[in-house]
Amino acid sequence: MRLKLTEDLLQELMQVKKAEEAVQAQPMATQPIIITQCISEPYLGKMFQLYQQHEHFSVAVVEMKLENDVELTTESVMGGINMNFILSGNLFSRFSQLPHDIHLKKAEHNLLYMNNTNGYHIFQKGQPLQNLHISLSEDYFKELCPPTSKTSERLHTHILKSQPALVSDKHGYITSHMQHAIHSIACCEFKGPMQKLYMEAKVLELLALQLNQFELQQEKKIICGNADKTLAHELQLYLYQHFLAAPGLKELAKLFGTNEFRLKKVFREYVGQGIFSYAQQLRLQHARELLREGKETIAEVAEKVGYSHPNHFSTAFKKQFGYAPSAVK
């Protein structure tokens, strides 16, 4: 069964838990609009959104776990540069003015220009989705990124024509550097002008990382060769599926038909971190999801993700996220 919703109906369903409206006497540059919304309906499931509207950009942190498949219709996506990062789950999108569907999977990102485009998204039931969406105004992007590279030139051309476009048909992969910036955005504790300054810095950091990655892809200057890139990608996907019981390095090398040295070197060059630190990161992210569900104790979650001592788990968790497991809500 697939439920069909419009954006207007979704907004009616979503309860505003907290709203900090911009005061007319103060410019938005110093007082952003911040809205926290949530849904908890038996037929629909649970959804949470933290939305921030700043002067030149907006940020939405979205988390959901649905009881039914949902098709969400968008009537008109306003003009702007859209940055999408999928931290868990899958997102399928189709827009009337784009020649290809967009299917973003866990740890993938893309960059696209949209302008008054209608379409729809499909969200799958039972699969937790975590998504960071950032939208930049056209003028802001043009001021920041002159058409000095193939990637930025492509976006400038489509903005000039008011023609929606994906930067690349091949999605990018979220690196550890990107993950750190995403975490900083989602967990920003600054308020007022400092919040705007901090958020803008992190948004621009993510934009630079995206543009650089797509530029390297287009120019075929990725450090790894095609065979190495395929190896790193396949190992990354394998770890997504087996991070709770990942075999040792020797077994992994045998499984992928290579030696341990090459496997470690290629994975670090392409993904940006070591194999087992990456697997540990996936385990800790899974642990955080379990703690948010609130069905198990910290000790039970620690054991489930491979830690025999809760204290060791708490130390690793705090190092990864910047706060203790007991602070998870």
Beta strands, then each sheet from edge to edge (+ up, - down):
strand 1: 2-6
strand 2: 15-20
strand 3: 33-41
strand 4: 45-53
strand 5: 57-66
strand 6: 69-77
strand 7: 80-88
strand 8: 91-95
strand 9: 102-104
strand 10: 108-114
strand 11: 117-123
strand 12: 129-136
strand 13: 165-166
strand 14: 172-173
sheet 1: 1+ 6+ 11- 8+ 9-
sheet 2: 2+ 3- 4+ 5- 12+ 7- 10+ 13-
sheet 3: 2+ 3- 4+ 5- 12+ 7- 10+ 14-
end
